Amino acid sequence: MKQINDRISREKLEHYLALTNAAREKATPIYQPESKEGNMLSILLRMADDYANDAQYFMKNGDYIRAFGAINYAHAWIDAGVKLQLLDGHGDDELFTLP
């Protein structure tokens, strides 16, 4: 019988928070901020940052389920920026789904 893993430990949550933080730091903009693409990227990164902040808030309040969901959304926004070639993932296929 397969074991069900339905718990999120603080350690697992901290791992994903650190992973997303590393992705946010590594990915660099390809376009200038004032360009159309730069404006789109600004929206993506604002969403990523907002979700990362939400994850921190939920974690501090002991809501690990919502924190885990929020940090995964944050990482997805960053990953989308790399996939759409608005951000340079610098060839890191562990942090990003490369184009």
Residue frames as a rotation matrix with the C-alpha (Angstrom) as fourth column:
MET 1
0.579 0.815 0.000 0.00
0.815 -0.579 0.000 0.00
0.000 0.000 -1.000 0.00
LYS 2
-0.174 -0.622 0.764 1.30
0.593 -0.685 -0.423 3.42
0.786 0.379 0.488 -0.97
GLN 3
-0.265 -0.005 -0.964 1.99
0.908 -0.338 -0.247 5.81
-0.325 -0.941 0.094 1.92
ILE 4
0.535 0.513 0.671 0.18
0.670 -0.741 0.033 9.14
0.515 0.432 -0.741 1.75
ASN 5
-0.564 -0.729 -0.387 2.32
0.825 -0.510 -0.242 12.20
-0.021 -0.456 0.890 2.44
ASP 6
0.240 0.793 0.560 -0.19
0.684 -0.547 0.482 14.84
0.689 0.267 -0.674 3.52
ARG 7
0.733 -0.071 -0.677 1.92
0.561 -0.499 0.660 16.93
-0.385 -0.863 -0.326 5.89
ILE 8
0.496 -0.610 0.618 4.10
0.268 -0.570 -0.777 19.94
0.826 0.551 -0.119 5.26
SER 9
0.383 -0.457 -0.803 6.91
0.917 0.080 0.392 20.28
-0.115 -0.886 0.449 7.76
ARG 10
0.830 -0.182 -0.527 8.58
-0.067 -0.971 0.230 23.56
-0.554 -0.156 -0.818 8.61
GLU 11
-0.180 -0.975 0.127 11.79
-0.018 0.133 0.991 22.15
-0.983 0.176 -0.041 7.14
LYS 12
-0.267 0.151 0.952 10.11
0.907 0.374 0.195 21.35
-0.327 0.915 -0.237 3.80
LEU 13
0.786 0.612 0.085 8.50
0.612 -0.752 -0.243 24.78
-0.085 0.243 -0.966 3.71
GLU 14
0.561 -0.658 -0.502 11.81
-0.221 -0.703 0.676 26.50
-0.798 -0.268 -0.540 4.48
HIS 15
-0.376 -0.673 0.636 13.44
0.450 0.468 0.761 24.46
-0.810 0.573 0.127 1.69
TYR 16
0.047 0.482 0.875 10.93
0.999 -0.040 -0.032 25.74
0.020 0.875 -0.484 -0.86
LEU 17
0.918 0.189 -0.349 11.15
0.243 -0.963 0.116 29.30
-0.315 -0.191 -0.930 0.44
ALA 18
0.126 -0.964 -0.232 14.93
-0.152 -0.250 0.956 29.16
-0.980 -0.086 -0.178 -0.02
LEU 19
-0.372 -0.211 0.904 14.60
0.748 0.508 0.427 27.58
-0.550 0.835 -0.031 -3.46
THR 20
0.537 0.661 0.524 12.26
0.838 -0.488 -0.244 30.34
0.094 0.570 -0.816 -4.63
ASN 21
0.803 -0.333 -0.494 14.49
-0.058 -0.869 0.491 33.01
-0.593 -0.365 -0.718 -3.11
ALA 22
-0.253 -0.939 0.233 17.46
0.165 0.196 0.967 31.55
-0.953 0.283 0.105 -5.02
ALA 23
-0.133 0.291 0.947 15.43
0.976 0.204 0.075 31.57
-0.171 0.935 -0.311 -8.24
ARG 24
0.855 0.517 -0.034 14.38
0.511 -0.853 -0.110 35.19
-0.086 0.077 -0.993 -7.68
GLU 25
0.505 -0.747 -0.432 17.99
-0.208 -0.591 0.779 36.23
-0.838 -0.304 -0.454 -7.12
LYS 26
-0.361 -0.737 0.571 19.41
0.348 0.462 0.816 34.26
-0.865 0.493 0.090 -10.05
ALA 27
0.121 0.490 0.863 16.95
0.984 0.055 -0.169 35.22
-0.130 0.870 -0.475 -12.76
THR 28
-0.525 -0.370 -0.767 17.87
0.293 -0.924 0.246 38.50
-0.799 -0.095 0.593 -14.40
PRO 29
0.519 0.796 -0.313 15.79
0.017 -0.375 -0.927 40.71
-0.855 0.475 -0.208 -16.70
ILE 30
-0.191 -0.511 0.838 16.52
0.880 0.290 0.377 40.46
-0.435 0.809 0.394 -20.42
TYR 31
0.077 0.354 0.932 14.64
0.778 -0.606 0.166 43.64
0.624 0.712 -0.322 -21.42
GLN 32
-0.893 -0.330 0.305 14.87
0.138 -0.847 -0.513 47.23
0.428 -0.416 0.802 -20.25
PRO 33
-0.691 0.632 -0.352 12.21
0.524 0.102 -0.846 48.19
-0.498 -0.768 -0.402 -17.66
GLU 34
-0.358 0.567 -0.742 10.61
-0.402 -0.811 -0.425 50.82
-0.843 0.147 0.518 -19.93
SER 35
-0.863 0.050 -0.503 10.06
-0.465 0.311 0.829 48.38
0.198 0.949 -0.245 -22.83
LYS 36
0.171 0.971 -0.170 6.78
-0.842 0.233 0.486 46.54
0.512 0.060 0.857 -23.40
GLU 37
0.273 -0.151 -0.950 8.45
0.170 0.980 -0.107 43.29
0.947 -0.132 0.293 -22.31
GLY 38
-0.789 -0.613 -0.027 10.00
0.190 -0.202 -0.961 45.02
0.584 -0.763 0.276 -19.29
ASN 39
-0.468 0.721 0.511 6.54
-0.852 -0.521 -0.044 46.19
0.235 -0.456 0.859 -18.23
MET 40
0.512 0.634 -0.580 5.17
-0.474 0.771 0.425 42.65
0.716 0.057 0.695 -18.54
LEU 41
-0.150 -0.678 -0.719 8.12
0.402 0.623 -0.671 41.35
0.903 -0.390 0.180 -16.53
SER 42
-0.810 -0.121 0.574 7.45
-0.377 -0.641 -0.668 43.93
0.449 -0.758 0.474 -13.85
ILE 43
0.180 0.960 0.217 3.96
-0.923 0.088 0.375 42.49
0.341 -0.267 0.901 -13.42
LEU 44
0.508 -0.047 -0.860 5.29
0.002 0.999 -0.053 38.91
0.861 0.025 0.507 -13.25
LEU 45
-0.492 -0.816 -0.303 7.89
0.360 0.125 -0.924 39.80
0.792 -0.564 0.232 -10.65
ARG 46
-0.587 0.380 0.715 5.44
-0.726 -0.638 -0.256 41.82
0.359 -0.670 0.650 -8.57
MET 47
0.554 0.803 -0.220 3.16
-0.653 0.583 0.482 38.78
0.516 -0.123 0.848 -8.48
ALA 48
0.219 -0.570 -0.792 6.09
0.339 0.806 -0.486 36.55
0.915 -0.162 0.369 -7.50
ASP 49
-0.780 -0.574 0.250 7.12
0.019 -0.421 -0.907 38.92
0.625 -0.703 0.339 -4.73
ASP 50
-0.199 0.798 0.568 3.55
-0.910 -0.366 0.195 39.29
0.364 -0.478 0.799 -3.45
TYR 51
0.703 0.456 -0.545 3.09
-0.292 0.884 0.364 35.52
0.648 -0.097 0.756 -3.27
ALA 52
-0.161 -0.834 -0.527 6.49
0.438 0.418 -0.796 35.10
0.884 -0.359 0.298 -1.58
ASN 53
-0.780 -0.061 0.623 5.46
-0.431 -0.668 -0.606 37.70
0.453 -0.741 0.495 1.01
ASP 54
0.305 0.945 0.121 2.14
-0.846 0.210 0.490 35.92
0.437 -0.252 0.863 1.48
ALA 55
0.433 -0.211 -0.877 4.03
0.159 0.975 -0.156 32.66
0.887 -0.072 0.455 2.05
GLN 56
-0.689 -0.724 -0.014 6.13
0.198 -0.171 -0.965 34.30
0.697 -0.668 0.261 4.78
TYR 57
-0.468 0.608 0.641 3.00
-0.820 -0.570 -0.058 35.71
0.330 -0.553 0.765 6.40
PHE 58
0.576 0.733 -0.362 1.19
-0.572 0.677 0.463 32.37
0.584 -0.060 0.809 6.37
MET 59
0.065 -0.629 -0.775 4.24
0.355 0.740 -0.571 30.56
0.933 -0.238 0.271 7.73
LYS 60
-0.820 -0.406 0.403 4.60
-0.159 -0.515 -0.842 33.02
0.549 -0.755 0.358 10.60
ASN 61
-0.221 0.844 0.489 0.95
-0.972 -0.234 -0.035 32.40
0.085 -0.483 0.872 11.45
GLY 62
-0.568 -0.125 0.813 1.38
-0.439 0.882 -0.172 28.61
-0.696 -0.455 -0.556 11.40
ASP 63
0.600 0.799 0.047 -0.63
-0.331 0.301 -0.894 28.08
-0.729 0.521 0.445 8.20
TYR 64
-0.400 -0.900 0.173 1.86
-0.273 0.297 0.915 25.86
-0.875 0.318 -0.364 6.40
ILE 65
-0.052 0.450 0.891 -0.65
0.783 0.573 -0.243 24.66
-0.620 0.685 -0.383 3.81
ARG 66
0.908 0.419 0.033 -1.34
0.358 -0.730 -0.583 28.16
-0.220 0.541 -0.812 2.50
ALA 67
0.410 -0.843 -0.350 2.35
-0.534 -0.532 0.657 29.08
-0.740 -0.083 -0.668 2.82
PHE 68
-0.408 -0.553 0.727 3.31
0.212 0.717 0.664 26.07
-0.888 0.426 -0.175 0.70
GLY 69
0.341 0.620 0.707 0.74
0.873 0.071 -0.483 26.98
-0.350 0.782 -0.517 -1.94
ALA 70
0.936 0.054 -0.348 1.82
-0.009 -0.984 -0.178 30.62
-0.352 0.169 -0.920 -2.01
ILE 71
0.076 -0.984 -0.162 5.53
-0.469 -0.179 0.865 29.87
-0.880 0.010 -0.475 -2.36
ASN 72
-0.351 -0.153 0.924 4.82
0.600 0.721 0.347 27.50
-0.719 0.676 -0.162 -5.23
TYR 73
0.728 0.606 0.320 2.81
0.659 -0.488 -0.573 30.22
-0.191 0.628 -0.754 -6.97
ALA 74
0.685 -0.538 -0.492 5.70
-0.365 -0.837 0.407 32.63
-0.631 -0.100 -0.769 -6.42
HIS 75
-0.340 -0.872 0.352 8.16
-0.099 0.405 0.909 30.23
-0.935 0.274 -0.224 -7.99
ALA 76
0.026 0.442 0.897 5.78
0.858 0.451 -0.247 29.58
-0.514 0.775 -0.367 -10.89
TRP 77
0.930 0.300 -0.214 5.64
0.176 -0.872 -0.457 33.31
-0.324 0.388 -0.863 -11.71
ILE 78
0.217 -0.931 -0.292 9.45
-0.612 -0.363 0.703 33.47
-0.761 0.026 -0.649 -11.80
ASP 79
-0.436 -0.351 0.829 9.63
0.269 0.828 0.492 30.29
-0.858 0.438 -0.267 -13.85
ALA 80
0.528 0.700 0.481 7.09
0.722 -0.072 -0.688 31.74
-0.447 0.711 -0.543 -16.29
GLY 81
0.781 -0.299 -0.548 9.33
-0.369 -0.929 -0.018 34.77
-0.504 0.216 -0.836 -16.76
VAL 82
-0.341 -0.927 0.154 12.20
-0.464 0.308 0.831 32.47
-0.818 0.212 -0.535 -17.71
LYS 83
-0.270 0.304 0.913 10.02
0.605 0.792 -0.085 30.29
-0.749 0.529 -0.398 -19.93
LEU 84
0.762 0.626 0.163 8.67
0.549 -0.492 -0.676 33.35
-0.343 0.605 -0.719 -21.75
GLN 85
-0.029 -0.925 0.378 12.25
0.981 -0.100 -0.169 34.60
0.194 0.366 0.910 -22.15
LEU 86
0.726 0.217 0.652 11.65
0.058 -0.965 0.257 37.77
0.685 -0.149 -0.713 -20.18
LEU 87
0.672 -0.551 0.494 14.16
-0.658 -0.138 0.741 36.59
-0.340 -0.823 -0.455 -17.57
ASP 88
0.131 -0.727 -0.674 17.52
-0.602 0.482 -0.636 34.90
0.787 0.489 -0.375 -18.09
GLY 89
0.940 0.251 0.230 17.72
-0.337 0.590 0.734 31.70
0.048 -0.767 0.640 -16.03
HIS 90
0.170 -0.985 0.014 21.44
-0.984 -0.169 0.060 31.40
-0.056 -0.023 -0.998 -16.81
GLY 91
-0.184 -0.253 -0.950 21.08
-0.610 0.787 -0.092 27.79
0.771 0.562 -0.299 -17.92
ASP 92
-0.844 -0.132 0.520 19.94
-0.526 0.393 -0.754 26.58
-0.105 -0.910 -0.401 -14.50
ASP 93
-0.320 0.743 -0.588 17.64
-0.452 0.426 0.784 23.67
0.833 0.516 0.199 -15.23
GLU 94
-0.625 0.139 -0.768 17.21
0.664 0.612 -0.429 22.86
0.411 -0.778 -0.475 -11.54
LEU 95
-0.739 0.341 -0.581 15.64
0.231 -0.682 -0.694 26.21
-0.633 -0.647 0.424 -10.60
PHE 96
-0.208 0.615 -0.761 13.80
-0.700 -0.637 -0.324 26.79
-0.684 0.465 0.562 -13.87
THR 97
0.337 0.328 0.883 11.99
0.548 0.694 -0.467 25.12
-0.766 0.641 0.054 -16.74
LEU 98
-0.482 -0.654 -0.583 14.24
-0.081 -0.629 0.773 26.38
-0.872 0.420 0.250 -19.47
PRO 99
0.351 0.608 -0.712 12.94
-0.737 -0.290 -0.611 27.35
-0.578 0.739 0.347 -22.91
